[in-house]
Amino acid sequence: MSAPTASSPGAMPPTETGGAPRPARGQVIVIFAISLVALLAAAGVAFDIGRFYSERRFLQNAADAGALAAANALAQGMTDSQAIDQARTILSRNFIGDPNGVTPSVPPDSPVYESGHAGDPKFLINGILINGTDVRVAIQNPIPYTFGRVVGLDQSTIGARAHVLMHGSMLPIVVRHYVGAPGPNAGAVSPCTGAEAFQDYIATADTSCLGTDTNAVLRTIPSPGLAFDPTNPNNDTAHHGPVQPLVGQGATPSNSASFRGFVVLDIRNFASATSNVFYNGVAAGTNAQTLKNIEAGWVSSGYPGPGFPPIIAPPDPNDQVGLTSGNSSGIVIAAIGTRYRAGDEIVAAVYSGTVMTIPDFTMPGPTQPLAIGTTQTRNNSVTMSITKNAAFTGQVTSSAQTDLNDPTNPLGLGTLLPIAFTPNPLTPNGTVTWSQFQTSGASPGISTIWVQGHSSSPYLTDHYVPVAVNVGAVARDFSSNLTPAGVLATVTTTGGATTLNTTFSTSNVTSTYLGGSVALSLETGPPSQTPGGPSGIGATSFSANNFTLGKNGSQAVTITLNAGSLGPGEYELTLRATGTNLDGIKVTHLYPITLDVATAGTSNQYVDIMGFAAFRITSVNSNSIDGYAISASFPTADDAGLRRVLVPRLAAW
């Protein structure tokens, strides 16, 4: 058999270069056809994926609407089952006009979960769940492929999920629980008139005067009752609480006429001035007026949080709510009046009706200077008082400490014997006697010792008072308008500075004027007494820090304190004034200074939150916002019992 020629049908055409032969035209067509099918299949699948994305957006909008509908139904007072029905109704309406022409099915009565996670709300894939103030809606719709069928794809189940949480839209106010506590009212009967001494505002108006603050058996929990009647707001006293000022004029507690219900929502932990924690753009140096403006602004925009911690008994001392200064509630009343009208319902924090004070005691020390001879026993001849505020429940232990920076101090040298106190410890309010106060061979001079008061409960608290001791009847002395109780110096922002003005003077009597020089210096307060002040404080300057006090002489001094790199808080300092008088005898006085750096003017007053309740506003005017309770008090602001006054918001799944 002969080989095919170039003109034979089976022959490969020669190449121009004499290389390998080119493929036949028929094979190119086959490859092109196969590639075209693959391209069309890919394009078809891409088209289907676009349809699925469109379906996903459609279903998400429907799920959001259904979840919000259920939450709004709960806010209207409907039951869980009624709210689920509302969600199904809204879903059915939203399912009309599906972009792919496949109407989704309403979620089944029995929720469907991902495999292996039955009952876990986070793994819901088809159904409606309501748990208190938590609403979840998950929906599914199987969408068939169009072009994807070419490559064997049948359908894809598209799903969407929506989660709604109901939150209390907190206002910067607290409402009184009791007036005239502890009660009871002698002979009080229902219906109450409102004129009785004791009132429970979280009870129906008819029963609010019965019982005591610890015995509510005779009182009835308030409820919404009849619809609000603007012409007769107090029309259902058997169901709603007594009409009262919620904030403003008339909303004063039993023990502080200046407080009218306007509180600080953004600060936590008022155990001490140095433990404050700030939130939401409020800095340590925020002044009181700026703070009030921020608080009032949250009435319209909504309090950003964090939410109040759950109520516990007894209250956590670090979960206190601070008061705004004075009776300046006008700014928040105006803000509430802009947003709310009579008949609107709100959630508000509830407090006992009594303003609290951080537990503390005071120890002013004895009358000074204390006179004692160079060798003398004056046991039981000196007394001092220790008092407390109403919140303090502990005991105070007294002790005496030497001036660490005075090497001639008789207590440090042992020539002033250790001082003893009786009773020790003492339960304030009471008097402490210096049961041992005696010297043995002490040198004449005026020195200062520290008397410490210490308590470990309810907070660890130490107070120091300087006590000048005149050994040997030293006559030539000087004084300052500063006192042993000390002075407060405030720096509003970190890194700032402040000034103190004081005057030192001496007697104009020939035998008692100082007749010598006085040197001033600054150091930390007891017990460390570090020269110069605490680490981080800036340079301290004196307009005069070494001056002579002659007969009838005086010296005005301006002290400039620089906060330097000190962080927000309170720092105890000591101003040391020491010199040698005309008789060559050393005289030393110590004056406490509290340097307050950027603590936003917070005080030691606060309210303990007892719970949260729903209130209906009955009137809005320039002096007060009035209303009444329509629910019990609950431990959290988002409790299911407050659903009718909570605000539904979409949340992360």
Secondary structure, 3 states (H helix, E strand, C coil): CCCCCCCCCCCCCCCCCCCCCCCCHHHHHHHHHHHHHHHHHHHHHHHHHHHHHHHHHHHHHHHHHHHHHHHHHHHCCCCHHHHHHHHHHHHHHHHCCCCCCCCCCCCCCCCEECCCCCCCHHHEEEEEEEECCEEEEEEEEEEECCHHHHHCCCEEEEEEEEEEEEEECCCCEEEECEECCCCCCCCCCCCCCCCCCCEECCCCCCCCCCCECCECCCCCCCCCCCCCCCCCCCCCCCCCCCCEEEEECCCCCCCCCCCCCEECCCEECCCCCCCCEECCCCCCCCCHHHHHHHHHHHHHHCCCCCCCCCCCCCCCCCCCEEECCCCCCHHHHHHHHHHCCCCCEEEEEEECCCCEECCCEECCCCCCCEEECCCCECCCCCEEEEEECCCCCCCEEEEEECCCCCCCCHHHHCCECCCEEECCCECCCEEEEEEECEECCCCCEEEEEEEEEEECCCCCEEEEEEEEEEECCCCCCEEECCCCCCEEEEECCCCCEEEEEEEEEECCCCCCCCCEEEEEEEEECCCCCCECCCCCCCCCEECCCEEEECCCCEEEEEEEEECCCCCCEEEEEEEEEEEECCCCCEEEEEEEEEEEECCCCCCCEEECEEEEEEEEEEEECCCEEEEEECCCCECCCCCHHHHHHEEEEEECC
